[in-house]
């Protein structure tokens, strides 16, 4: 073996491979990346807005691989809200474009009298699309709706986010999210934020923080705190 080849092999062993970029959930916008096979993710989100706190816990499980994913979301404010059971299908997945439509059933687990739920089963659809603009910039796009037949109400949602990969383990984020029953009402939020990753062997921990700003007449500003844990099972 030549000295140059031996040196190349030693250097290859000595320099660890760079960690993969963070491919997580945006805070207010859904990214189109399903969980990898045999990897589960636990997502905690806490937001204070208009003087009230809202917390949600989501757990995402792959069904045999990346193509199919099952998850559930448990919202809590002053009590338990309406729990959602979610299925997402990875239609497209490449380095440039990912598309993963989601269908959800929203269960009437919240107390309607206390304003914690709708009092009926709802059905939700969302179309998350992720597009990589370049090595350091990724965009995410959402459009969807939630229909509750018992009260004949449909709430629409739309939004987009831009993620700047300042480092493989640090993302600077800007999100725009809207939800409402028609184009003339609803809540429009602009939310700058940051998330970063810590890798502990096979466990990845991703904290994050953002400042959602109401672009409507209220002009309220809130705070959003995020914590994700991802590991094999």
Secondary structure, 3 states (H helix, E strand, C coil): CCHHHHHHHHHHHHCCCCCCCCCCCCCCCCCCCCCCCCEEEEEEEEEEECCEEEEEEEEEEECCCCCEEEEEEEEECCCECCCEEEEEECCEECCCEEEEEEEEEECCCCCHHHCCCCCCCEEEEEEEEEEEEECCEEEEEEEEEEEEHHHCEEEEEEEEEEEEEEECCEEEEEEEEEEECCCCCCEEEEEEEEEEEEEECCEEEEEEEEEEEECCCCCCECEEEEEEEEEEC
